[in-house]
Amino acid sequence: MSTSNYRKQALALAISAAVFAPLTVAQDAAVLDKVQVTADRRVENIQDVPVSVSTVSGENLDALASGGADVRFLSGRTPGLNIESSFGRAFPRFYIRGYGNTDFRLNTSQPVSLVYDDVVQENPILKGFPLFDLEQVEVLRGPQGTLFGRNSPAGVVKFNSVKPGEETSGYAKVSAASYGGVNLEGAVGGGFGEGWSGRVSGLYQHRDDYVDNTYTNEKDAYEGYDEFALRGQLRFESEDFEALLGAHYRNLDGTARLFRANMIQAGTNKPVSGFDRDEIAIDGVNEQELTQFGANARLRWDFDGISVHSITGFETVETFSRGDIDGGFGAAFLGPGNSGPGFIPFASESADGIPEHSQWTQEFRIESNTDAALNWQAGLFYFNEDYKVESFSYDSLAGGTQDGYQRIRQTNDSWAAFGAINWDISDSFELRAGVRYTVDSKELTVEDYWNNGFVPCFLLGKCTLAQLAAQEPDGDLSASPEDKKFSWDISGTWKLNEDVNLYARVATGYRGSSIQSAGAFNAKSVADPETSTSFEAGIKADFWENRARLNANVFYYEVKDQQLTAVGGAGNANILLNAEKSTGQGFELDFQAYLTDNLLVTLGTGYNDTEIQDKNLSVSVCAQCTVTDPLDTNGKALIDGNALPQAPKWTHNLTARWGMPVGDGGEFYVHTDWVYRSKVNFFLYESVEFTGASYVEGGLRVGYNWNQGAYDLALYGRNITDELAILSGIDFNNLTGMINEPRTVGVEFKAGF
């Protein structure tokens, strides 16, 4: 074990020791609040739900979001959750228990579903909506195919906004941080008679550019952004009816992800000597723009013994992101001194965008609301998405002139019928079960295509749509798969006593077919639907007179025909394929306790061992990295036995908050949070350079609040050790990587009412 890895593992062990050592002496500690979740589409105590679920809320959520962080700050903050991106703030990729999707295309799907205020956010760009004025975040691990539907075989991440109420309430928050960071956030809401209430909340985030371009000698050229988001809600409540209407808006103007050519030292997974995160040398354009709007209507009618729900959602987004993909300048064929840093085989500059998009969802659900031993719910769901994706290529060696274009259109229609029961068989045993039938159809067509750059048909001159079709094995650029699937789950909860529950769950889920359009470097590819089956058993316990809480489980899952994306290789292809099977197994633990009246500690740990099982599956490998997999006769890597990409075996997270009362209604406090992630593979094949090293990252917040917590003034730091981590890479004939956020420090003031 290297010295660096030893230090990181030692820190993780020290964190665990610091948590558990004081437990035998904890006396007269405060009491933990009950946590309410909606994992089963009903509001329930988290301890009663037979599924592995974690939450992030309150002060922990505020601390993690300090400094203008986007949704990726949640990565590792609950066991088994990883989030990364090659699009920066615009397009996060979620993984639960190592199960996710590394595909960067704008028409891709993910096996982790994101639900914002009861409305699914299907397109990957929609998943990056900023987090503000939230009640809590829920992470549901394992298949959620019965009540949340397709594309949730790995789990669901739910964001729940603060709802309007009759009482006037709100807050205002302002902070200033490193790199000219400014963060403004606030909300106000309350009732205005006759059952009506409303709430408006908003967010503005800014950061200056701080990365210099040493090729153009431009100072402070990249990594800045301006982001604005707004949410409005209107609520009406009567004795037997509730309506909650909402609308939200987002605008982002910033820079795309920076790809750093040859930043990885050959033969290692470390940055090259002298690497400076504040510098880059590129000859392409870098920009990113995004506009999103959505609205929803959540209605509930209460009748004698039943409730009827209607949830209508609409989302639309436009985005454009352009970046220098080769991560450097020039090209090797121009001669010595005319390219760099390191080896640049050829220039590549591209952009992707969504010029048109619409998503409509409609759910009708009816549920029993009695105190009977048997309760049930059933419903219908409809999903429609219609959008276009544009891809551009540019010649960096000719001043960035456009030399290629493609426009595709994809439509997706899906409908489902579902039902579930909760049956209290006895005072100590409850059975839950559910089933869902889904019909899912997609259609993709290539509407326009031309390319006169470095592509397989460049000898013919300008590539056209007809020439592209001629390269297809079947001569057809369109695809229209249709899938019909059953999903089901069954679970049991055994109540040992009022404070301890044991549970077991078996669940299935599926993800519909995916389509990769034909392009310059690859033919059209279609991945068949994947199905997952998960087995889970655990314990949920409150103890020490509700001063401590423990949730722990073991799990095993199998994914048949898992959709994988083979990206890059010497041919720079991007193709879809299905693995015969993949598996994951491990355990998770969530622990929180008041060790003293003034010290609250939370600890999360996850172990997850994933494996691809397909003896005949091979993928193209990189041109410059050190591949450690066996190769077939065509020089491709045989990936049977490899871990899934971006799937760390270990994740640990810790928070600790200590407070000291000061005067009448005041408090001085210290809050710290730490996250550990073990090494990960970036791609399907294994190599020395494209293995992300383990890392530890921490935050610190020191503050004073007064007037019973209504006002708060704090100093904070994110990534306080200034850890430099390579989070992902680009397999582009060299050793290009992407890194984490730098250390930021700031001051924040919050006033609540």
KOLSE-907049 format. One record per residue (C-alpha): residue number from 1; x, y, z. Coordinates in steps of 0.2 Angstrom, whole numbers. Example, Ala and Ser with C-alpha at 12.3 -4.5 7.8 and 13.67 -1.06 7.14 Angstrom:
# residues 2
num, x, y, z
1, 62, -22, 39
2, 68, -5, 36
# end
This chain:
# residues 753
num, x, y, z
1, 0, 0, 0
2, 7, 17, -5
3, 10, 30, 9
4, -4, 41, 2
5, -16, 27, 3
6, -10, 22, 20
7, -13, 39, 26
8, -31, 40, 19
9, -36, 23, 26
10, -28, 28, 43
11, -38, 44, 43
12, -54, 34, 39
13, -50, 22, 54
14, -46, 37, 65
15, -63, 45, 61
16, -72, 29, 65
17, -62, 27, 82
18, -67, 45, 86
19, -85, 41, 83
20, -86, 26, 93
21, -74, 29, 107
22, -85, 41, 118
23, -101, 30, 117
24, -98, 21, 133
25, -97, 38, 142
26, -111, 47, 133
27, -123, 53, 147
28, -139, 64, 146
29, -137, 68, 128
30, -150, 76, 118
31, -164, 66, 108
32, -163, 63, 90
33, -178, 70, 79
34, -188, 57, 70
35, -185, 57, 51
36, -199, 56, 39
37, -197, 50, 22
38, -208, 46, 6
39, -199, 31, 0
40, -216, 21, -1
41, -225, 36, -8
42, -232, 39, 9
43, -225, 50, 24
44, -217, 37, 36
45, -204, 36, 49
46, -188, 31, 41
47, -186, 17, 54
48, -202, 8, 48
49, -198, 8, 29
50, -191, -9, 23
51, -178, -2, 11
52, -161, 5, 13
53, -163, 24, 13
54, -153, 39, 19
55, -157, 57, 20
56, -147, 73, 20
57, -156, 89, 27
58, -155, 104, 38
59, -138, 111, 44
60, -128, 96, 36
61, -136, 101, 19
62, -132, 119, 21
63, -114, 116, 26
64, -111, 104, 11
65, -118, 117, -1
66, -108, 131, 5
67, -97, 141, -7
68, -109, 138, -22
69, -107, 119, -25
70, -118, 111, -37
71, -127, 94, -35
72, -110, 84, -35
73, -107, 90, -17
74, -119, 75, -12
75, -106, 62, -19
76, -101, 51, -5
77, -112, 59, 8
78, -123, 44, 10
79, -116, 26, 8
80, -114, 20, -9
81, -118, 36, -18
82, -106, 43, -31
83, -109, 58, -43
84, -97, 64, -57
85, -98, 73, -73
86, -89, 77, -89
87, -101, 92, -92
88, -97, 101, -75
89, -112, 109, -67
90, -124, 105, -81
91, -125, 86, -82
92, -122, 75, -66
93, -120, 56, -68
94, -127, 47, -52
95, -121, 30, -46
96, -129, 20, -32
97, -120, 4, -26
98, -108, 6, -41
99, -123, 5, -53
100, -124, 19, -65
101, -120, 25, -83
102, -104, 34, -89
103, -112, 39, -105
104, -110, 57, -109
105, -122, 59, -123
106, -137, 70, -121
107, -150, 57, -126
108, -143, 44, -113
109, -153, 37, -99
110, -147, 32, -81
111, -152, 18, -70
112, -153, 30, -55
113, -169, 40, -56
114, -170, 58, -50
115, -187, 64, -43
116, -189, 83, -39
117, -205, 87, -30
118, -213, 71, -36
119, -209, 73, -54
120, -196, 62, -63
121, -181, 72, -71
122, -177, 60, -85
123, -165, 70, -97
124, -148, 70, -89
125, -147, 89, -91
126, -163, 91, -80
127, -154, 81, -66
128, -142, 96, -62
129, -156, 108, -56
130, -148, 118, -41
131, -152, 113, -23
132, -160, 127, -12
133, -174, 129, 0
134, -175, 110, 2
135, -184, 100, 16
136, -172, 86, 13
137, -164, 74, 1
138, -168, 56, 1
139, -157, 42, -7
140, -166, 26, -10
141, -154, 12, -14
142, -159, -4, -24
143, -172, -6, -37
144, -187, 6, -36
145, -196, -1, -51
146, -214, -3, -43
147, -218, 14, -37
148, -205, 25, -46
149, -205, 15, -63
150, -193, 12, -76
151, -175, 18, -76
152, -173, 16, -57
153, -165, -1, -56
154, -151, 6, -46
155, -161, 17, -35
156, -169, 34, -33
157, -163, 51, -27
158, -177, 62, -21
159, -177, 81, -18
160, -191, 88, -8
161, -194, 107, -8
162, -200, 116, 7
163, -219, 118, 5
164, -229, 133, 8
165, -238, 134, 25
166, -250, 145, 34
167, -237, 152, 45
168, -226, 166, 38
169, -208, 160, 37
170, -192, 161, 26
171, -174, 165, 26
172, -161, 176, 18
173, -143, 170, 15
174, -128, 179, 8
175, -110, 173, 7
176, -93, 178, -1
177, -80, 165, -5
178, -64, 162, -14
179, -62, 166, -32
180, -74, 180, -31
181, -88, 169, -26
182, -105, 176, -22
183, -120, 166, -16
184, -137, 174, -13
185, -151, 163, -7
186, -168, 166, 1
187, -186, 161, 2
188, -202, 169, 9
189, -219, 161, 11
190, -235, 161, 22
191, -254, 160, 21
192, -266, 173, 14
193, -283, 167, 20
194, -296, 155, 15
195, -284, 140, 14
196, -272, 148, 2
197, -253, 149, 5
198, -238, 152, -6
199, -219, 152, -6
200, -206, 160, -17
201, -187, 155, -16
202, -172, 159, -26
203, -154, 157, -29
204, -140, 166, -37
205, -122, 160, -38
206, -107, 168, -46
207, -88, 163, -47
208, -75, 172, -56
209, -64, 164, -69
210, -48, 159, -61
211, -39, 146, -73
212, -26, 154, -84
213, -24, 149, -102
214, -5, 148, -104
215, -6, 145, -123
216, -15, 161, -127
217, -8, 170, -111
218, -26, 175, -106
219, -27, 177, -87
220, -42, 171, -77
221, -50, 163, -93
222, -60, 148, -86
223, -70, 140, -72
224, -81, 155, -68
225, -100, 154, -69
226, -116, 164, -66
227, -131, 154, -61
228, -149, 159, -56
229, -163, 148, -51
230, -181, 152, -45
231, -195, 142, -38
232, -213, 147, -34
233, -227, 137, -26
234, -245, 140, -23
235, -255, 129, -11
236, -273, 127, -7
237, -280, 117, 7
238, -298, 112, 12
239, -305, 98, 22
240, -305, 86, 8
241, -294, 93, -6
242, -277, 100, -8
243, -268, 108, -23
244, -250, 112, -24
245, -245, 121, -40
246, -226, 124, -43
247, -215, 132, -56
248, -196, 133, -57
249, -183, 141, -68
250, -164, 140, -71
251, -151, 149, -81
252, -133, 145, -81
253, -119, 154, -90
254, -102, 148, -87
255, -88, 137, -94
256, -88, 119, -99
257, -78, 105, -90
258, -60, 108, -93
259, -51, 93, -100
260, -32, 93, -96
261, -21, 84, -109
262, -8, 72, -102
263, -10, 78, -84
264, -8, 60, -79
265, 10, 53, -76
266, 13, 38, -87
267, 14, 22, -78
268, 5, 30, -63
269, -12, 37, -58
270, -5, 53, -51
271, -3, 70, -59
272, 13, 74, -68
273, 26, 83, -59
274, 23, 102, -58
275, 5, 101, -62
276, -4, 117, -58
277, -23, 116, -57
278, -24, 135, -60
279, -17, 133, -78
280, -21, 125, -94
281, -15, 127, -112
282, -29, 125, -125
283, -32, 132, -142
284, -51, 129, -142
285, -66, 138, -136
286, -74, 134, -119
287, -92, 140, -115
288, -108, 133, -108
289, -126, 140, -108
290, -142, 132, -101
291, -160, 137, -98
292, -173, 126, -90
293, -191, 129, -85
294, -204, 117, -77
295, -221, 117, -69
296, -231, 105, -60
297, -248, 102, -52
298, -250, 90, -37
299, -268, 87, -32
300, -276, 76, -19
301, -294, 73, -15
302, -299, 64, 1
303, -314, 53, 2
304, -321, 41, 15
305, -307, 28, 16
306, -297, 33, 0
307, -287, 47, -7
308, -285, 51, -25
309, -269, 59, -32
310, -265, 68, -48
311, -247, 73, -52
312, -244, 83, -68
313, -227, 88, -73
314, -219, 98, -88
315, -201, 101, -91
316, -191, 109, -105
317, -173, 113, -106
318, -161, 121, -119
319, -142, 119, -118
320, -126, 122, -127
321, -109, 116, -121
322, -92, 118, -131
323, -75, 113, -126
324, -58, 108, -131
325, -59, 89, -131
326, -40, 86, -134
327, -36, 96, -119
328, -21, 105, -127
329, -16, 114, -142
330, -10, 110, -160
331, -6, 92, -166
332, 9, 81, -166
333, 9, 81, -185
334, 13, 99, -186
335, 30, 96, -180
336, 40, 98, -163
337, 35, 113, -153
338, 18, 115, -161
339, 8, 105, -149
340, 6, 101, -131
341, 6, 98, -117
342, 13, 81, -121
343, 7, 71, -136
344, -8, 78, -145
345, -12, 66, -159
346, -24, 78, -168
347, -35, 93, -163
348, -53, 90, -157
349, -65, 103, -153
350, -84, 100, -151
351, -100, 105, -144
352, -116, 97, -140
353, -133, 105, -137
354, -152, 103, -135
355, -161, 116, -145
356, -178, 109, -142
357, -185, 98, -128
358, -201, 94, -119
359, -206, 82, -106
360, -224, 78, -100
361, -228, 66, -86
362, -245, 62, -79
363, -249, 51, -64
364, -265, 46, -56
365, -264, 36, -40
366, -277, 30, -28
367, -273, 24, -10
368, -282, 18, 5
369, -281, 30, 20
370, -289, 19, 34
371, -282, 11, 50
372, -286, -6, 44
373, -273, -20, 44
374, -272, -20, 25
375, -269, -4, 15
376, -266, -2, -4
377, -262, 10, -18
378, -263, 8, -37
379, -261, 20, -51
380, -257, 24, -69
381, -242, 33, -76
382, -238, 41, -93
383, -222, 49, -99
384, -218, 58, -115
385, -202, 66, -120
386, -198, 74, -137
387, -181, 82, -140
388, -167, 86, -152
389, -149, 85, -149
390, -136, 94, -160
391, -118, 90, -161
392, -104, 101, -168
393, -86, 99, -173
394, -73, 113, -175
395, -56, 114, -183
396, -45, 122, -169
397, -31, 123, -182
398, -41, 134, -193
399, -47, 146, -180
400, -61, 136, -174
401, -71, 135, -190
402, -85, 123, -190
403, -82, 107, -199
404, -96, 95, -194
405, -114, 95, -188
406, -127, 82, -183
407, -144, 83, -177
408, -155, 69, -170
409, -172, 68, -164
410, -177, 56, -150
411, -195, 53, -144
412, -199, 42, -129
413, -217, 37, -124
414, -220, 26, -109
415, -235, 21, -99
416, -237, 10, -84
417, -250, 2, -72
418, -244, -1, -54
419, -251, -7, -37
420, -244, -11, -20
421, -251, -17, -3
422, -246, -15, 15
423, -252, -29, 26
424, -250, -29, 45
425, -251, -48, 47
426, -248, -47, 66
427, -243, -34, 79
428, -225, -38, 75
429, -224, -43, 56
430, -229, -32, 41
431, -228, -38, 23
432, -227, -26, 8
433, -228, -30, -10
434, -230, -22, -27
435, -230, -24, -45
436, -229, -13, -61
437, -231, -16, -79
438, -223, -4, -91
439, -223, -2, -110
440, -209, 9, -116
441, -205, 14, -134
442, -192, 25, -141
443, -188, 32, -159
444, -172, 40, -164
445, -169, 47, -181
446, -154, 57, -188
447, -161, 72, -196
448, -146, 81, -203
449, -127, 76, -204
450, -112, 83, -213
451, -93, 82, -209
452, -78, 87, -219
453, -66, 85, -205
454, -55, 70, -199
455, -68, 56, -201
456, -68, 39, -210
457, -76, 46, -225
458, -65, 61, -227
459, -57, 54, -242
460, -74, 57, -251
461, -73, 75, -247
462, -88, 82, -237
463, -97, 68, -228
464, -116, 69, -230
465, -131, 60, -222
466, -132, 48, -237
467, -114, 44, -235
468, -116, 41, -216
469, -131, 29, -220
470, -120, 20, -232
471, -108, 16, -218
472, -122, 8, -208
473, -122, -11, -208
474, -141, -10, -212
475, -141, 7, -221
476, -154, 13, -208
477, -150, 28, -197
478, -166, 26, -186
479, -170, 14, -172
480, -187, 12, -163
481, -186, -2, -150
482, -201, -6, -139
483, -200, -15, -122
484, -213, -22, -111
485, -208, -27, -93
486, -215, -32, -76
487, -206, -26, -61
488, -210, -32, -43
489, -205, -31, -25
490, -209, -40, -9
491, -203, -35, 9
492, -206, -40, 27
493, -203, -30, 43
494, -201, -39, 60
495, -203, -28, 75
496, -193, -35, 88
497, -198, -21, 100
498, -203, -3, 99
499, -185, 3, 95
500, -179, -11, 84
501, -185, -17, 67
502, -178, -31, 56
503, -182, -31, 37
504, -179, -41, 21
505, -183, -36, 3
506, -182, -43, -14
507, -185, -31, -28
508, -183, -30, -47
509, -181, -15, -59
510, -177, -12, -77
511, -170, 1, -89
512, -177, 3, -107
513, -167, 1, -123
514, -155, 14, -127
515, -149, 21, -144
516, -133, 28, -150
517, -134, 37, -166
518, -122, 34, -180
519, -108, 47, -181
520, -91, 50, -187
521, -82, 36, -178
522, -95, 23, -175
523, -110, 15, -182
524, -127, 16, -174
525, -129, 4, -159
526, -144, -1, -149
527, -143, -8, -131
528, -156, -20, -126
529, -166, -17, -110
530, -157, -22, -94
531, -166, -30, -78
532, -160, -30, -60
533, -164, -41, -45
534, -159, -36, -28
535, -159, -45, -11
536, -157, -35, 5
537, -159, -38, 23
538, -155, -26, 37
539, -159, -19, 55
540, -165, -2, 60
541, -163, 3, 78
542, -166, 18, 90
543, -157, 16, 106
544, -149, 25, 121
545, -167, 32, 124
546, -167, 39, 107
547, -150, 47, 108
548, -143, 36, 94
549, -149, 28, 78
550, -142, 14, 68
551, -147, 8, 51
552, -137, -6, 43
553, -140, -19, 29
554, -132, -32, 18
555, -136, -33, 0
556, -133, -43, -17
557, -139, -38, -34
558, -138, -45, -52
559, -140, -35, -68
560, -144, -45, -83
561, -140, -38, -100
562, -133, -22, -92
563, -131, -8, -104
564, -113, -2, -105
565, -104, 12, -115
566, -87, 9, -122
567, -80, 26, -124
568, -64, 30, -133
569, -50, 18, -137
570, -38, 20, -151
571, -52, 22, -163
572, -61, 35, -152
573, -78, 26, -154
574, -93, 28, -143
575, -104, 13, -144
576, -117, 4, -133
577, -116, -14, -128
578, -124, -26, -116
579, -115, -37, -103
580, -122, -54, -100
581, -122, -50, -81
582, -115, -39, -68
583, -116, -41, -49
584, -114, -31, -33
585, -113, -36, -15
586, -109, -28, 1
587, -115, -19, 16
588, -120, -1, 21
589, -121, 7, 38
590, -129, 24, 44
591, -126, 29, 62
592, -130, 45, 71
593, -129, 49, 90
594, -128, 63, 102
595, -112, 58, 111
596, -115, 73, 123
597, -129, 86, 124
598, -118, 97, 113
599, -110, 85, 101
600, -119, 76, 87
601, -110, 64, 76
602, -116, 55, 60
603, -106, 41, 51
604, -110, 32, 35
605, -100, 18, 28
606, -103, 7, 12
607, -94, -8, 5
608, -98, -13, -13
609, -89, -26, -23
610, -95, -25, -41
611, -90, -37, -56
612, -94, -38, -74
613, -97, -56, -79
614, -96, -59, -98
615, -82, -70, -104
616, -83, -65, -122
617, -85, -46, -119
618, -71, -35, -126
619, -68, -17, -128
620, -56, -6, -137
621, -41, 0, -126
622, -32, 17, -125
623, -17, 21, -136
624, -5, 28, -122
625, -11, 20, -105
626, -5, 4, -97
627, -19, -9, -99
628, -19, -23, -86
629, -33, -33, -93
630, -29, -48, -105
631, -31, -44, -123
632, -40, -54, -137
633, -33, -58, -154
634, -39, -41, -160
635, -30, -31, -146
636, -46, -28, -137
637, -47, -29, -118
638, -57, -44, -111
639, -67, -36, -96
640, -74, -51, -88
641, -71, -49, -69
642, -68, -31, -70
643, -77, -19, -58
644, -90, -7, -65
645, -83, 10, -69
646, -85, 23, -56
647, -89, 10, -43
648, -78, 12, -27
649, -77, -3, -15
650, -77, 9, 0
651, -86, 25, 4
652, -86, 33, 21
653, -94, 50, 27
654, -93, 58, 44
655, -100, 74, 51
656, -98, 81, 68
657, -106, 96, 76
658, -101, 103, 93
659, -110, 118, 100
660, -108, 129, 116
661, -122, 140, 123
662, -118, 158, 124
663, -128, 170, 134
664, -147, 170, 131
665, -152, 161, 115
666, -134, 161, 107
667, -123, 147, 102
668, -105, 145, 96
669, -103, 130, 86
670, -90, 120, 75
671, -96, 109, 61
672, -85, 97, 51
673, -88, 85, 37
674, -77, 72, 29
675, -79, 60, 14
676, -68, 45, 9
677, -69, 36, -8
678, -58, 21, -13
679, -51, 19, -30
680, -62, 18, -45
681, -60, 13, -64
682, -64, 26, -76
683, -68, 15, -90
684, -73, -3, -93
685, -56, -9, -96
686, -43, -8, -82
687, -27, 2, -83
688, -14, 10, -72
689, -17, 28, -77
690, -36, 28, -79
691, -38, 21, -61
692, -44, 35, -50
693, -34, 35, -33
694, -43, 35, -17
695, -45, 52, -9
696, -52, 61, 7
697, -60, 78, 6
698, -66, 88, 21
699, -76, 104, 26
700, -76, 115, 41
701, -88, 128, 47
702, -86, 139, 63
703, -100, 150, 67
704, -111, 159, 80
705, -130, 160, 80
706, -141, 170, 91
707, -160, 174, 94
708, -163, 155, 96
709, -155, 151, 79
710, -164, 164, 69
711, -147, 173, 64
712, -131, 164, 60
713, -114, 170, 55
714, -101, 158, 50
715, -83, 155, 42
716, -82, 140, 31
717, -70, 130, 20
718, -73, 117, 7
719, -59, 104, 3
720, -50, 112, 17
721, -34, 101, 14
722, -34, 107, -4
723, -34, 89, -10
724, -30, 86, -28
725, -40, 72, -35
726, -42, 65, -53
727, -60, 61, -54
728, -62, 55, -72
729, -53, 54, -89
730, -55, 55, -107
731, -48, 40, -117
732, -42, 51, -132
733, -25, 44, -137
734, -17, 52, -123
735, -18, 54, -104
736, -32, 67, -101
737, -40, 69, -85
738, -53, 80, -75
739, -50, 86, -57
740, -60, 90, -42
741, -64, 108, -35
742, -50, 118, -27
743, -51, 123, -9
744, -63, 138, -6
745, -65, 148, 10
746, -79, 160, 14
747, -90, 169, 26
748, -109, 167, 26
749, -123, 176, 35
750, -141, 169, 37
751, -156, 177, 44
752, -172, 166, 46
753, -190, 171, 51
# end
